[in-house]
Amino acid sequence: MKLSFMGAAKEVTGSKHLITTKKGLKILLDCGMYQGKGLETDAMNRDLGFDPAEIDYIILSHAHIDHSGLIPYIYRLGFRGTVLCTPATRDLCTIMLADAGRIQEADVHTFNKKRKANGEEPVEPIYTEKDAQECMGCFISVPYRKPFNIEGEVTVTFYDTGHILGSSCAYLEIKDGRRKIKLGFTGDIGRYDKRILKDPEPFPQVDYLIMESTYGDRLHTTLDNAEQELLMAVLDTCTKKKGKLIIPSFAIGRAQEIIYALDRLKNKELLPDIDVFVDSPLSISATNIMRLHDECFGAEMLQYMEHNADPFGFDRLHYVRSVEESKSLNVRHKPCVIIAASGMMEAGRVKHHLANHIEDASTTILCVGYCEPSTLGAKIMRGDKMVSIFGHLHEVRAELRRIESLSGHADYEEMVRYISCQQKGKVKKLFLVHGEAETQVKFQQYLAKKGWKRVEVADFRQEVEL
């Protein structure tokens, strides 16, 4: 059996790992999009390294675009196989992939105007909203802990990783001649003791493990601290400075965590009497989907809901869908909180809010997650004095704050805790993916200290015989 690392190798995005069985069955673990590198990203996404028409199955760990975002693209290029994922992941993909298609079309439309002005030929989007809608016919939902048989050769079972709604570790049993190979693919690993989702759950013993390593070099503070830090950001910005608190947020997972934290603060009568705007149609749709999947909720959330039927709605919380209402927030003079996508500040409505407020010292920009080093978010948060937004230079005068403990990714101690369900001596090789190269080296060294000796950092397009 052959394993090929086709993406997220010494990179944080673009998750794609190809399994080719002895009988020739081709299974792709994730089919994610590279994000955050401008025009370079487009070329990377178009260069797959495999023929989509030859892929028989995609096993999808979760709905984030860096794990699912190229499924419409390979569908456009001839993929007609089956996508296996949890029910919540399928529901989220229906909105996320369509949204990604709309963004592709809008970006290319703008880009082609510039190309036309320069006498250059137009380019095509990687895929369209229509491609995204059509590829959903390939999806099959498989509940957690229910084995799914693939052509009598492979059995896949999903286990909850608590990263986002529906996220999973895929456990595969693969017939390879007379032997059986047990392979685990963690996808993205969530944190423990979260407010909304269940803790990551253990998975059966494997021979080989493919493991994410995004935060392999850092520790998070507790979620109690995060809630307090969020409250202080609101008080300092909206009460003391009479300004706006802008929170760039990923539409899935992070936005709901923030809304829920604000709901809790409101119920404790700690939140000041200000308006909170969720300015992201995708976040609104994702929140509605989250309401449908309480099977993913942890005990704390279920107990909270016994007394608060809607943990994602409170007085003075407003969900903004229309462009007109979104624009009106930029001319609003009253203090408020604006939660808007995207988390890395590269696209979406948050860029407009940043363009209008980043030079205002009464504004606070609160970063609540990871920003790929080349993104606008990373440039702002590392302290660049001038940044380009929509082609115009802006001086950064806004106050900058960060809450890393709201991250959906486990830190290095939590990741080691997660794989403690495995007997180290029985794991023949642990492959690290989905992380920056320097971070992965540090995590590899930490794993060695914890007794994990056979750890390898995967290289791009590396092929391994298992």
C-alpha positions in Angstrom: 0.0 0.0 0.0 1.3 3.5 -0.9 0.7 6.7 1.0 1.4 10.0 -0.8 1.4 13.4 0.9 -0.1 15.8 -1.7 -0.7 18.8 0.5 -0.3 20.3 4.0 3.3 19.0 4.1 5.3 21.6 6.0 2.3 23.8 5.4 -0.7 24.7 7.5 -3.3 24.5 4.7 -4.0 22.3 1.6 -4.7 19.0 3.4 -4.5 16.1 0.9 -3.1 12.7 1.4 -3.5 9.9 -1.1 -3.8 6.2 -0.3 -3.3 3.7 -3.1 -4.2 0.1 -2.1 -2.6 -3.0 -3.4 -5.7 -3.6 -5.6 -5.4 0.0 -7.0 -8.2 1.6 -5.0 -7.5 5.3 -4.6 -8.6 7.1 -1.4 -7.9 10.7 -0.7 -7.8 11.8 2.9 -9.2 15.4 2.7 -9.2 17.6 -0.4 -8.2 20.9 1.0 -7.5 24.3 -0.5 -4.3 26.2 0.1 -5.0 29.6 1.6 -3.2 32.9 2.4 -0.5 33.2 -0.3 -2.1 35.5 -2.9 -1.5 34.6 -6.5 0.9 31.8 -5.5 -2.0 30.1 -3.8 -4.0 29.9 -7.0 -1.2 28.0 -8.8 -0.7 25.6 -5.9 -4.4 24.8 -5.8 -4.6 24.1 -9.5 -1.5 21.7 -9.4 -3.0 18.6 -7.8 -0.4 16.0 -8.6 -3.1 13.4 -9.3 -5.9 12.7 -11.8 -9.2 13.6 -10.1 -11.1 11.1 -12.3 -9.0 8.2 -10.8 -10.0 9.0 -7.2 -12.5 6.5 -5.9 -13.2 7.9 -2.4 -12.6 11.0 -0.4 -12.6 10.6 3.4 -13.2 14.1 4.7 -12.1 14.9 8.3 -14.1 18.2 8.6 -15.6 21.1 6.7 -12.9 23.8 7.0 -11.9 25.0 3.5 -8.3 24.0 3.9 -9.5 20.4 4.3 -12.6 20.4 2.0 -12.2 23.4 -0.4 -11.0 21.6 -3.5 -13.7 19.0 -3.7 -15.7 21.2 -6.2 -12.5 21.7 -8.2 -11.7 18.0 -8.6 -15.4 17.4 -9.4 -15.1 19.9 -12.2 -12.1 18.0 -13.4 -13.8 14.6 -13.5 -14.1 13.2 -9.9 -17.3 11.2 -9.6 -16.4 9.1 -6.6 -17.9 9.2 -3.1 -17.2 11.7 -0.3 -17.5 10.1 3.2 -17.9 12.4 6.2 -20.0 12.9 9.3 -23.6 14.3 9.0 -22.6 17.7 10.5 -19.6 18.0 8.1 -21.9 17.4 5.1 -24.4 20.0 6.3 -21.6 22.6 6.8 -20.0 21.8 3.4 -23.3 22.6 1.7 -22.9 26.3 2.7 -19.1 26.5 2.9 -18.3 25.2 -0.5 -21.0 27.3 -2.2 -19.6 30.3 -0.4 -16.1 29.5 -1.6 -17.4 29.2 -5.1 -19.0 32.6 -4.9 -15.7 34.1 -3.6 -13.8 32.4 -6.5 -16.1 34.0 -9.0 -16.0 37.4 -7.4 -12.2 37.5 -7.1 -11.7 36.4 -10.7 -14.2 39.0 -11.9 -12.2 41.7 -10.2 -8.9 40.3 -11.3 -10.0 40.0 -15.0 -10.9 43.7 -15.0 -7.3 44.5 -14.3 -6.1 41.9 -16.9 -8.4 43.4 -19.5 -7.0 46.9 -18.8 -3.5 45.5 -19.3 -4.5 43.7 -22.6 -4.2 40.2 -21.0 -6.4 37.2 -21.5 -9.1 36.5 -18.8 -8.6 33.6 -16.3 -11.2 31.1 -15.1 -12.1 30.6 -11.4 -10.8 27.4 -9.8 -14.5 26.5 -9.5 -17.9 28.2 -9.4 -20.8 28.1 -7.0 -22.6 25.7 -9.4 -19.7 23.3 -9.2 -19.9 23.4 -5.4 -23.6 22.7 -5.5 -23.3 19.8 -7.9 -20.5 18.1 -6.1 -22.7 17.7 -3.0 -24.3 14.8 -4.8 -21.2 12.8 -4.1 -21.5 13.1 -0.3 -22.6 10.3 2.0 -23.0 11.0 5.7 -21.6 8.4 8.2 -22.3 8.8 11.9 -19.5 8.7 14.5 -18.4 5.2 15.5 -20.3 3.4 12.7 -17.9 1.4 10.5 -18.4 2.0 6.7 -17.2 -0.7 4.3 -15.5 0.4 1.1 -15.7 -2.3 -1.6 -14.8 -5.1 0.9 -11.2 -3.8 1.0 -11.3 -0.9 3.5 -13.4 -0.1 6.5 -13.5 3.5 7.8 -14.8 4.7 11.2 -15.1 8.3 12.3 -14.3 9.4 15.9 -15.0 12.9 17.2 -12.0 15.2 17.5 -13.9 18.2 19.0 -12.2 20.7 16.6 -15.4 22.0 14.9 -18.9 20.7 14.5 -18.7 17.3 12.9 -14.9 17.1 12.9 -13.4 13.6 13.0 -10.4 11.3 13.1 -10.7 8.7 10.4 -9.7 5.2 11.5 -9.1 2.9 8.5 -8.6 -0.9 8.4 -7.1 -1.7 5.0 -6.7 -5.2 3.5 -3.2 -5.4 1.9 -2.9 -9.0 0.6 -2.8 -11.3 3.6 -2.2 -8.5 6.2 -4.4 -5.8 7.5 -3.1 -2.2 7.9 -4.6 0.0 10.6 -4.2 3.7 9.7 -5.3 6.8 11.7 -5.8 10.3 10.3 -6.4 12.8 13.0 -7.6 15.7 10.8 -7.5 18.7 13.1 -7.5 18.0 16.8 -9.7 20.1 19.1 -9.1 21.3 22.6 -10.3 19.7 25.9 -12.8 21.3 28.3 -14.4 23.5 25.7 -17.6 25.3 26.2 -19.7 23.9 23.2 -18.3 20.7 21.7 -17.4 17.4 23.3 -13.8 16.6 24.1 -11.8 14.7 21.5 -12.5 11.0 21.9 -10.0 8.1 21.7 -9.7 5.9 18.7 -8.5 2.3 18.2 -4.9 1.2 18.0 -3.2 2.0 14.7 -0.1 0.8 12.9 0.4 4.2 11.2 -0.8 7.6 12.3 -1.0 10.9 10.2 -1.2 13.7 12.7 -1.8 17.5 12.5 0.8 19.8 14.2 -0.5 23.3 13.8 0.2 24.4 17.4 3.1 22.0 18.0 5.2 24.8 19.6 2.8 26.6 21.9 0.5 26.3 24.9 -2.9 27.9 25.2 -4.3 29.6 28.3 -7.5 28.3 29.8 -11.0 29.1 28.3 -11.9 30.9 31.6 -9.1 33.3 30.9 -10.4 33.7 27.3 -13.8 34.8 28.5 -12.3 37.3 30.9 -10.0 38.6 28.2 -13.0 39.0 25.8 -14.9 40.9 28.5 -11.9 43.2 29.1 -11.6 43.9 25.4 -15.3 44.9 25.3 -15.1 47.1 28.4 -11.9 48.8 27.4 -13.0 49.5 23.8 -16.7 50.1 24.0 -17.0 51.6 27.5 -13.7 53.4 28.0 -12.7 54.4 24.5 -16.3 54.6 23.1 -15.0 52.7 20.1 -15.6 49.6 18.0 -14.3 46.2 18.8 -13.7 44.3 15.5 -13.3 40.6 15.9 -12.1 38.9 12.6 -13.3 35.3 13.0 -13.6 32.1 11.1 -17.3 31.6 10.2 -17.3 28.0 11.5 -16.5 27.2 15.1 -14.7 30.4 16.2 -17.7 32.7 15.5 -20.0 30.5 17.5 -17.5 30.3 20.4 -17.4 34.1 20.6 -21.2 34.4 20.4 -21.7 31.8 23.1 -19.1 33.5 25.3 -20.9 36.8 24.9 -24.2 35.1 25.7 -22.7 33.7 28.9 -21.4 37.2 29.9 -24.8 38.7 29.1 -26.5 36.2 31.4 -24.1 36.9 34.2 -24.9 40.6 33.7 -21.3 41.4 33.0 -21.7 42.6 29.4 -22.3 46.3 29.0 -25.5 47.4 27.2 -24.0 47.6 23.7 -25.0 46.2 20.3 -23.2 43.1 19.0 -23.3 42.5 15.2 -22.5 39.2 13.5 -21.7 40.5 10.1 -21.3 37.2 8.1 -24.0 35.4 6.2 -21.9 32.3 6.3 -21.6 32.5 10.1 -25.3 32.9 10.4 -26.0 29.8 8.3 -23.3 27.9 10.2 -24.9 28.9 13.5 -28.3 27.6 12.3 -26.7 24.3 11.4 -25.0 24.1 14.8 -28.4 24.4 16.4 -29.4 21.1 14.5 -26.5 19.0 15.7 -26.6 18.9 19.5 -25.2 15.3 19.3 -21.9 17.1 19.0 -22.4 19.2 22.1 -20.6 18.5 25.4 -22.3 18.2 28.8 -21.7 21.8 29.8 -23.4 23.1 26.7 -26.4 20.8 27.1 -26.8 21.8 30.7 -26.6 25.5 29.8 -29.4 24.9 27.1 -31.7 23.6 29.8 -32.0 27.2 31.1 -31.1 29.1 27.9 -32.9 27.5 24.9 -30.8 29.5 22.4 -27.1 29.9 23.4 -26.5 31.8 20.2 -29.0 34.6 20.7 -29.5 37.4 23.2 -30.9 40.9 23.5 -28.9 43.3 21.3 -27.2 40.6 19.3 -27.9 41.2 15.6 -27.2 38.9 12.7 -26.4 40.9 9.5 -27.0 39.5 6.1 -27.5 42.4 3.7 -24.6 44.3 2.2 -26.5 47.6 2.9 -26.7 46.9 6.7 -23.0 45.8 6.7 -22.0 49.1 5.1 -24.1 51.0 7.6 -21.9 49.7 10.4 -18.9 51.6 9.0 -20.7 55.0 9.4 -22.2 54.1 12.8 -20.7 56.2 15.6 -21.9 54.3 18.6 -19.7 51.8 20.4 -20.3 48.2 19.3 -18.8 44.8 18.7 -18.5 43.5 15.1 -17.8 39.9 14.5 -17.0 39.3 10.8 -15.2 36.8 8.6 -12.5 36.0 7.6 -10.3 35.0 10.5 -7.1 35.7 8.7 -8.5 39.0 7.5 -7.8 38.1 3.9 -11.3 38.3 2.5 -14.9 38.9 3.4 -16.6 41.8 5.1 -14.0 42.2 7.8 -11.6 43.7 5.3 -14.1 46.5 4.7 -14.4 47.1 8.4 -10.6 47.1 8.8 -10.2 49.6 5.9 -12.7 51.9 7.5 -11.4 51.7 11.1 -7.8 50.6 11.2 -6.6 54.2 11.4 -8.9 55.0 14.3 -7.2 54.7 17.7 -10.6 54.2 19.4 -10.9 50.9 17.5 -9.6 47.6 18.8 -8.8 44.6 16.5 -9.1 41.4 18.5 -7.5 38.4 16.8 -8.9 35.1 18.1 -7.1 32.5 16.0 -4.2 31.5 13.7 -3.1 33.7 10.9 -0.9 32.2 8.2 2.4 34.3 8.1 1.8 35.9 4.7 -1.8 37.0 5.4 -3.1 40.5 6.2 -4.0 39.3 9.7 -0.4 38.2 10.4 1.0 41.5 9.1 -1.4 43.5 11.3 -0.9 41.5 14.4 2.9 41.3 14.2 3.0 45.1 14.3 3.4 46.4 10.8 2.9 50.1 10.8 1.4 50.3 7.3 -0.7 47.6 5.6 -2.3 47.4 2.2 -6.1 46.8 2.1 -7.8 46.7 -1.3 -4.7 48.3 -2.8 -4.6 51.3 -0.5 -2.0 51.8 2.3 -3.4 52.3 5.8 -1.5 53.3 8.9 -2.3 50.9 11.8 -3.5 53.1 14.7 -6.1 50.7 16.1 -5.3 48.9 19.3 -4.3 45.2 18.7 -5.3 42.4 21.0 -5.0 38.6 20.8 -6.8 35.7 22.5 -5.2 32.4 21.4 -7.0 30.2 23.9 -10.2 30.5 21.7 -8.4 28.5 19.0 -10.1 25.3 17.9 -6.6 23.6 17.6 -5.1 21.7 20.4 -1.7 22.9 21.7 1.2 20.5 22.0 0.3 19.1 25.4 -3.3 18.5 24.3 -2.2 16.8 21.1 0.0 14.4 23.1 -2.9 13.8 25.5 -5.0 13.0 22.4 -2.8 10.3 21.1 -2.3 8.8 24.6 -4.9 6.3 23.6 -2.2 4.6 21.4 0.5 2.2 22.6 3.7 3.9 21.4 5.5 0.7 20.7 2.7 -0.5 18.3 2.8 2.6 16.1 5.3 1.9 13.4 5.4 5.5 12.1 3.8 8.8 13.1 3.7 11.3 10.2 3.4 15.0 11.1 1.4 17.1 8.6 -0.5 20.4 8.7 2.0 22.6 10.4 4.8 25.1 9.6 8.2 23.4 9.2 9.9 25.0 12.2 6.9 24.2 14.4 6.9 20.6 13.3 10.6 20.1 14.2 9.9 21.4 17.7 6.9 19.2 18.1 8.9 16.2 16.8 11.5 16.9 19.5 8.7 17.2 22.2 7.2 13.9 21.0 10.6 12.2 21.3 10.9 13.4 24.9 7.5 11.8 25.6 8.6 8.5 24.2 7.5 8.8 20.6 10.6 7.7 18.7 9.4 6.9 15.2 8.1 10.4 14.2 8.6 11.8 10.7 7.8 15.2 9.3 6.1 14.5 5.9 7.6 16.2 2.8 5.5 17.5 -0.1 4.7 14.8 -2.7 6.6 12.2 -0.5 5.6 8.6 -1.3 5.8 6.0 1.4 5.2 2.2 1.2 3.4 1.0 4.2 
